[in-house]
């Protein structure tokens, strides 16, 4: 098992939001649902 720091997750989220043009976590979730990544 491995550990990811809170800062690492925040950085990943920020970069993903920037690439997708998302302005909120809700937009990321909506995008993931549209791609059928989440259930």
C-alpha positions as CSV (number, residue, x, y, z in Angstrom):
1,X,0.0,0.0,0.0
2,X,1.2,3.5,-0.7
3,X,0.6,6.9,0.7
4,X,-0.4,10.1,-1.1
5,X,-0.2,13.3,0.8
6,X,-3.0,15.8,0.9
7,X,-0.9,18.3,-1.0
8,X,-0.3,15.7,-3.8
9,X,-4.0,15.1,-4.2
10,X,-4.7,18.9,-4.2
11,X,-2.1,19.4,-6.9
12,X,-3.5,16.6,-9.0
13,X,-7.0,18.0,-8.6
14,X,-5.9,21.6,-9.5
15,X,-4.1,20.4,-12.6
16,X,-7.0,18.3,-13.8
17,X,-9.4,21.2,-13.2
18,X,-7.1,23.5,-15.2
19,X,-6.8,21.0,-18.1
20,X,-10.6,20.4,-18.2
21,X,-11.6,24.0,-17.6
22,X,-13.5,23.0,-14.5
23,X,-14.2,25.6,-11.9
24,X,-15.4,23.4,-9.1
25,X,-15.2,19.8,-7.7
26,X,-18.8,19.4,-8.8
27,X,-17.9,20.1,-12.4
28,X,-15.1,17.4,-12.1
29,X,-17.7,14.9,-10.8
30,X,-20.2,15.7,-13.5
31,X,-17.5,15.3,-16.2
32,X,-16.5,11.9,-14.7
33,X,-20.1,10.8,-14.6
34,X,-20.5,11.8,-18.3
35,X,-17.5,9.7,-19.2
36,X,-18.9,6.8,-17.1
37,X,-15.8,6.8,-14.9
38,X,-17.8,7.0,-11.7
39,X,-20.9,5.0,-10.7
